[in-house]
Amino acid sequence: MANRAKEEVAMGGEPRYVSRAGLTHFLLAFLTALPVVLQSLDKLPTETEEGSSTLAKSCFGADGGARATLSCLAEVAKANLVTMWTSTVLVMTASAAVYAGAWRSVKPVTENQEDKPVAMSKSDAMKFPLMGSVVLLGLFTAIKLLPKDLLTVCLSLYFVLLGTFAIAATVLPFVGACLPHFVRTARVKLGFLDKLPGPLKGFFFESDSESGELDLGNLEITGSELFCGLGSAVFCYWYFTSKHWVSNNVIGISFCIQGIEMLSLGSTQVGMILLSGLFFYDIFWVFFTPVMVTVAKSFDAPIKLLFLRCLDESSKKPQFSMLGLGDIVIPGIYLALLLRMDHKRGFEKSNYFGPVFASYCLGLVATLVVMNVFQHAQPALLYLVPACLGSTFLEAWRKGEVSFVFNWSEEEEEGTSGKKEN
């Protein structure tokens, strides 16, 4: 069964996994470039002030009676074209990032087990909302106390560094396959990094030895990795100098894909604990305090995706809608867990990913509908968490597998598979 979703390509002299979601990456590139093309052609939809009241004017009479006709619906769609356009791009981008990251998390059984990420524990999942709150409050305090220019420079440098690695890792399976054989098989030694001061080495690299000492004397990378790394560094330099929203989104989408691919929940129960905790975390910080919205709007950093709505008629400045990366990554790592469960059991026997992925998309739509109706920021996890967890156990109840799904663990599954092979 595992072989069905496995595709490999020779890169850098070693087999590398290429996910079934390869075309999804090109869809993400298309969705990112489309608004830029429309803006350059002056084809972006224009915002109308009466868009929100058109439904009441066109589809309901003076006596309150409904008259839903095709002309009425056409007027509503025309008046709300900007909202519909932006919402469509947002839902497609977020769902494509989740789909791509989830499939990339399905690794071939031949991959080095030492490279697999450490699964999150239940205690880690319980602490996550608390740690998130501390970080959020720290950022909010920094906004209030520190100069905005200083914060912008520090955050930009930080995200340029992270973005360089994230973009390189995201495009490596695709770019590397197109490079000449001598580039893919080349080895570049980075032993000079061993001369870096200890604190810097500890910041950039993780020790594999029991003593904790870092020995970078034999560190080397492939020609493909060097090529992708240099290209992503140039791209991130463009982000640092321009802060263009396209560069922001490319880095943000790369963070999402890498986060979903590399973070592992380990078991369904850990996923339930994490999503449930962040459900209340999101509600509290959005509805009961100004902290979440203030941080999201104040930081000019790829901690959110920006979706071009239209150009302001007077200033011609672009107007954006936004979606936090957490609303993609958090449900995404849960969906990736379900996909790996389906993959290991066989898709003809287990198909939880499909219904839950559809529920995630519907949850995004519900978030946008409520946000536009009430004209107020919404905690997306308020809708996404019930959609994902509810659809999981509704499907499990339909199949009579509630207990199995509730207790499923990747570690136990791998142990059982290993015994069967032996």
Secondary structure, DSSP 8 states (H G I E B T S, - for coil): -GGGG--EEEETTEEEE--TTHHHHHHHHHHHHHHHHHHHTT------TTGGGHHHHHHB-TTS-B---HHHHHHHHHHTHHHHHHHHHHHHHHHHHHHHHHHHT---TTS-GGGS-----HHHHHHHHHHHHHHHHHHHHHHHHS-HHHHHHHHHHHHHHHHHHHHHHHHHHHHHHHS-HHHHH-EEE-GGGGGS-HHHHHHH----STT-----TT-EEEHHHHHHHHHHHHHHHHHHHH--HHHHHHHHHHHHHHHHHH----BHHHHHHHHHHHHHHHHHHHHS-SHHHHHHHH--STTEEEEEEEE-TTT--EEEEEEETHHHHHHHHHHHHHHHHHHHH-TTT---HHHHHHHHHHHHHHHHHHHHHHTS---THHHHHHHHHHHHHHHHHHHT-HHHHHH-BHHHHHHHHHHHH-
